[in-house]
Amino acid sequence: MWRSLASNVMSLMVVALFLFGGVLLWGQTQYTSDGPLEAAICLRVERGSNMTRVSEDLAEQGAVSSPAIFRLGAKYGEKVNLLKAGSYLVTSGASMAEITDQITRGGASTCGTEIVYRVGVTRVLAEVRELDPATSRFVERAEFQPGIEEVPAEYTRVRDQADTRFRIALAEGVTSWQVVEALKSMDVLVGDPGPRPDEGALAPDSYEVRPGTARADILADMTARQNDRIQAVWAQRSDRAAVTTPEEMLILASIIEKETGVARERRQVASVFTNRINRGMRLQTDPTVIYGVTQGEGVLGRGLRQSELRRATPWNTYVIDGLPPTPIANPGLASLEAAVDPDETDFIFFVADGTGGHAFAETLAEHNENVARWRQIERDRNNN
């Protein structure tokens, strides 16, 4: 009897073990297989949250089939206590294992809200935008000019959220004064920016920042990035370049930057100035005259007067020979490259062509024809 009972118990235990093993195998398959999510979502993990709350949120949004299996998988992988606050883009079909890895690995948020401070030549704009998981495109929620316009409630709301990302986008051609003033207007930054950096010393680029970042530290980062670019570009200088030092390269690049916003024209514009330098001709470029008037502190906001074109300043290339003593803006990488590797042309003149670009000429007669066409375009626009 006892022997028979023991045999039955052993049989039940074996069956139970097989069943338990089958359940484990099924659970593991569920955890690692593609999930049920049909369209991408943005999963927000609040600071102080836990796996239970996250698993239920995922289930409500249709990203996991079983919150319990999600939690058990995280526990088995020893990731329960590694949860990181942030916003995470969960793609369609993501497995529980992939989601768990994503929300415990940490790093920058991959979706959610972003505040971008765009420092442009004419204005500074703060944009609040949110990534649409379905399209992977940002949707603008609010925008305003810091220090000038009223701060939108949406900006104030998301600014204090832990998972909001912050970025400063520095446009090519801004002056160092404009950058410093822009940083002063950003309420998420702290501290005095310190002395104004030399003109041309800052790299136009995109910079990730965090609330509480020191303004002086951001300027130091911008300066270091520009120094790296200058060294790298100077090392690739071509034989056609007229500039003889990295400082001259930076000055010429800043003039190129202010003369054209059309990428394909940069090396053509560089060729005009290169040819003029090689022939001993004055550069005669309006942006240098404007800099002599404004010293880079804001936008002129009107056309140049004849008296200003004739006025002697260190930057007025209608009056001085060669390059001005300093850059007139902060040039981007493409303009630096153009300054040391211009197109091989015989152009020595250019003027606006009415399309946003320029018409180039080798002779004064050709240039005068281009100027006449541009003047007619201006008259037609004014009459309309």
C-alpha positions in Angstrom: 0.0 0.0 0.0 2.7 2.5 1.1 4.8 1.5 -1.8 1.8 2.1 -4.2 1.1 5.5 -2.6 4.7 6.6 -2.9 4.7 5.6 -6.5 1.6 7.7 -7.2 3.0 10.7 -5.4 6.2 10.4 -7.4 4.2 10.2 -10.6 2.2 13.3 -9.6 5.5 15.2 -8.8 6.9 14.3 -12.2 3.8 15.4 -13.9 3.8 18.7 -11.8 7.4 19.3 -12.7 6.7 18.8 -16.4 3.7 21.1 -16.1 5.8 23.7 -14.2 8.5 23.4 -16.8 6.0 23.9 -19.6 4.6 27.0 -17.9 8.1 28.4 -17.5 8.9 27.7 -21.1 5.6 29.3 -22.2 6.2 32.3 -20.1 9.7 32.7 -21.4 8.4 32.5 -25.0 5.8 35.1 -24.2 8.4 37.4 -22.7 10.9 37.2 -25.6 8.5 36.9 -28.6 7.1 39.8 -30.5 4.6 41.8 -28.6 1.0 42.7 -29.5 1.6 46.5 -30.0 0.4 47.5 -33.5 1.5 51.1 -33.5 4.4 52.8 -31.7 3.7 54.5 -28.4 5.6 56.9 -26.1 5.9 55.3 -22.7 6.4 57.7 -19.9 8.1 56.4 -16.7 7.6 58.9 -13.9 10.3 59.5 -11.3 9.5 57.1 -8.3 7.5 54.7 -10.4 7.8 50.9 -10.2 7.5 47.8 -12.4 4.0 47.1 -11.3 2.8 50.6 -12.4 4.8 50.4 -15.6 3.5 46.9 -16.5 -0.1 48.0 -16.0 0.4 51.1 -18.1 1.9 48.9 -20.9 -1.0 46.6 -20.7 -3.5 49.4 -21.0 -1.7 50.7 -24.1 -1.7 47.3 -25.6 2.1 46.8 -25.5 2.1 43.6 -23.4 -0.2 40.7 -23.2 0.4 39.9 -19.5 1.6 42.4 -16.8 2.4 39.5 -14.6 4.8 37.9 -17.1 6.4 41.3 -17.7 7.1 41.7 -14.0 8.3 38.1 -13.6 10.6 38.5 -16.6 12.1 41.7 -15.1 12.5 40.0 -11.7 14.2 36.9 -13.3 16.6 39.2 -15.1 17.3 41.2 -11.9 16.1 44.4 -13.5 13.2 45.3 -11.2 15.3 47.9 -9.3 17.0 49.3 -12.4 13.9 51.2 -13.6 14.9 54.7 -15.1 12.6 57.7 -15.3 12.1 59.0 -18.8 10.1 58.8 -22.0 10.7 55.8 -24.3 9.6 55.2 -27.8 8.2 51.6 -27.8 8.0 50.4 -31.4 5.3 48.1 -32.8 5.9 44.5 -32.0 8.4 45.1 -29.3 8.8 42.2 -27.0 8.6 42.4 -23.2 12.3 41.7 -23.0 13.1 44.5 -25.3 10.9 46.9 -23.4 12.4 45.9 -20.1 15.9 46.4 -21.4 14.9 49.8 -22.8 13.4 51.2 -19.6 16.2 49.9 -17.4 19.2 50.8 -19.5 18.7 54.5 -19.1 20.2 57.3 -21.1 18.4 60.1 -22.9 14.7 59.9 -23.5 13.9 58.7 -27.0 10.5 60.4 -27.3 8.2 62.7 -25.4 8.7 66.5 -25.1 11.6 68.5 -26.2 12.3 72.2 -25.7 14.5 73.7 -28.4 16.0 77.1 -28.1 16.8 78.3 -31.6 19.4 81.0 -31.7 19.1 82.6 -35.1 20.5 85.7 -36.8 17.4 87.7 -36.4 15.7 86.3 -33.3 15.8 83.7 -30.5 12.8 81.2 -30.5 11.9 78.7 -27.8 9.9 75.8 -29.2 8.0 73.2 -27.3 7.5 70.1 -29.4 6.5 66.5 -28.9 7.4 63.4 -30.9 4.4 61.7 -32.5 5.2 57.9 -32.1 3.0 57.0 -35.1 4.9 59.2 -37.5 8.3 59.7 -35.7 7.8 63.4 -36.4 7.8 66.3 -33.9 4.5 68.2 -33.4 4.9 71.8 -32.2 2.9 72.6 -29.0 4.1 76.1 -28.3 6.6 78.7 -29.3 7.7 82.2 -28.1 10.6 84.6 -28.0 12.3 84.4 -24.6 12.5 87.7 -22.8 10.2 89.4 -25.4 6.9 87.5 -25.5 4.7 86.1 -22.7 5.8 82.6 -21.6 3.1 80.0 -22.7 1.6 77.8 -20.0 2.6 74.7 -22.0 6.3 75.7 -21.7 6.1 76.2 -18.0 4.3 72.9 -17.6 6.8 70.7 -19.5 9.9 72.7 -18.4 9.6 71.2 -14.9 9.0 67.6 -16.0 11.8 65.2 -15.3 11.8 63.6 -18.8 11.7 66.8 -20.8 14.8 67.2 -23.0 16.5 70.6 -23.7 18.5 71.6 -26.7 20.2 74.8 -28.0 20.3 75.0 -31.8 22.9 77.6 -32.8 22.5 78.9 -36.4 25.4 79.6 -38.7 26.3 83.3 -38.9 25.2 84.4 -35.5 27.5 86.7 -33.6 29.1 86.0 -30.2 27.1 88.9 -28.7 23.8 87.4 -30.0 24.8 84.0 -28.5 25.6 85.5 -25.1 22.4 87.5 -25.0 20.4 84.4 -26.0 21.8 82.3 -23.2 20.9 85.0 -20.7 17.3 84.7 -21.8 17.0 81.0 -21.2 15.6 80.4 -17.8 16.8 76.8 -17.4 20.4 77.9 -17.4 22.3 79.4 -14.5 25.2 81.7 -13.8 26.9 84.6 -15.5 28.2 83.8 -19.0 31.4 85.7 -18.3 33.4 87.7 -20.9 32.0 87.7 -24.5 33.9 85.1 -26.6 35.9 86.3 -29.5 34.0 86.6 -32.7 34.1 83.4 -34.7 35.1 81.3 -31.6 31.7 79.5 -31.2 30.6 76.5 -33.3 27.1 76.7 -34.8 25.7 73.3 -33.9 23.1 71.6 -31.7 23.8 71.3 -27.9 22.0 69.1 -25.4 21.7 70.8 -22.1 20.0 70.1 -18.7 18.3 72.5 -16.3 20.9 74.1 -14.1 23.6 74.0 -16.7 26.0 76.9 -16.3 26.0 79.4 -19.2 29.8 79.7 -19.0 30.1 75.9 -19.4 27.9 76.0 -22.6 30.1 78.7 -24.1 33.2 76.6 -23.2 31.7 73.6 -25.0 30.9 75.8 -28.1 34.4 77.2 -28.1 36.0 73.7 -27.8 34.0 72.4 -30.6 34.9 75.3 -32.9 38.6 74.9 -32.0 38.4 71.2 -33.0 36.8 72.1 -36.3 39.4 74.8 -37.1 42.2 72.4 -36.5 40.6 69.6 -38.6 39.7 71.9 -41.5 43.0 73.7 -41.6 44.8 70.4 -41.9 42.9 69.8 -45.2 43.7 73.1 -46.8 44.0 72.9 -50.5 46.6 74.6 -52.7 43.9 77.0 -54.1 43.3 78.6 -50.7 44.4 82.2 -50.4 44.4 82.3 -46.6 47.7 81.6 -45.0 46.8 81.0 -41.3 43.9 79.4 -39.4 43.0 82.9 -38.2 42.6 84.2 -41.8 40.6 81.0 -42.6 38.2 81.9 -39.8 37.8 85.5 -40.9 37.1 84.5 -44.6 34.7 81.8 -43.5 32.7 84.3 -41.5 32.4 86.5 -44.6 31.3 83.6 -46.7 28.7 82.6 -44.1 27.2 86.1 -44.1 27.2 86.4 -47.9 25.2 83.3 -48.8 22.8 80.9 -47.1 22.8 78.6 -50.1 24.9 75.6 -49.5 25.9 74.9 -53.1 27.2 78.5 -53.4 29.7 78.6 -50.5 32.7 77.4 -52.5 31.8 79.7 -55.4 31.6 82.7 -53.1 34.9 81.5 -51.6 36.4 81.5 -55.1 35.4 85.1 -55.7 37.1 86.3 -52.5 40.1 84.0 -53.2 40.5 85.4 -56.7 40.2 89.0 -55.4 42.9 88.4 -52.7 45.2 86.8 -55.2 44.8 89.8 -57.6 45.2 92.4 -54.9 41.6 93.6 -55.2 39.6 94.8 -52.2 36.9 92.4 -51.1 34.1 95.0 -51.2 31.6 92.9 -49.3 28.6 94.6 -47.5 28.5 92.3 -44.5 31.8 93.6 -43.3 30.5 97.2 -43.6 27.5 96.2 -41.5 29.7 94.7 -38.8 31.6 97.9 -38.7 28.4 99.7 -37.9 26.8 97.2 -35.4 29.9 95.6 -34.0 27.8 92.4 -34.1 25.4 93.7 -31.5 22.1 93.0 -33.2 20.7 93.4 -36.7 21.1 96.6 -38.7 17.5 96.3 -39.9 17.9 98.6 -42.9 19.9 99.0 -46.0 23.4 100.5 -45.9 23.8 104.2 -46.5 26.4 105.6 -48.9 28.1 107.4 -46.1 28.5 104.0 -44.3 30.0 102.4 -47.4 32.6 105.2 -47.4 33.2 105.4 -43.7 36.6 104.0 -42.6 36.2 101.2 -40.0 38.6 98.3 -39.4 36.0 96.0 -41.1 35.0 98.1 -44.1 36.4 96.1 -47.0 35.4 98.9 -49.5 38.1 101.0 -47.7 40.7 98.6 -46.3 42.9 96.2 -48.3 42.6 92.4 -47.7 40.7 90.8 -44.9 39.3 92.6 -41.9 41.1 92.1 -38.5 38.5 89.8 -37.0 35.7 87.5 -38.1 32.3 89.1 -38.5 30.2 86.2 -37.2 30.5 82.6 -36.1 30.9 80.5 -39.3 29.7 76.9 -39.6 31.7 73.9 -40.7 30.8 74.2 -44.4 32.0 77.8 -44.6 35.3 76.8 -43.0 35.7 74.1 -45.5 34.9 76.5 -48.4 37.4 79.0 -47.2 40.3 76.5 -47.6 39.0 74.6 -50.6 37.2 77.1 -52.9 35.9 76.2 -56.4 38.4 76.8 -59.2 36.8 79.7 -61.1 37.7 83.1 -62.6 34.7 84.8 -60.9 35.5 88.2 -59.2 31.9 89.5 -58.9 28.5 88.3 -57.7 25.2 89.9 -57.0 21.7 88.6 -55.8 19.8 86.9 -58.6 16.3 87.1 -57.1 15.9 83.4 -56.3 17.8 83.5 -53.0 21.1 82.8 -54.7 23.6 84.8 -56.7 24.7 85.5 -60.2 28.5 85.3 -60.7 30.6 87.1 -63.2 34.2 87.1 -64.5 34.1 90.7 -65.9 32.8 94.0 -64.8 30.6 94.2 -68.0 28.9 90.8 -67.1 28.5 92.0 -63.5 26.9 95.2 -64.5 24.3 93.2 -66.6 23.6 91.0 -63.5 23.2 94.1 -61.3 20.8 95.7 -63.8 18.7 92.5 -63.8 18.7 92.5 -60.0 17.6 96.2 -59.8 14.7 95.4 -62.2 13.6 92.6 -60.0 13.7 94.9 -57.0 11.6 97.5 -58.9 9.1 94.9 -60.0 8.7 93.7 -56.4 8.2 97.2 -55.0 5.6 97.9 -57.6 3.7 94.8 -56.6 
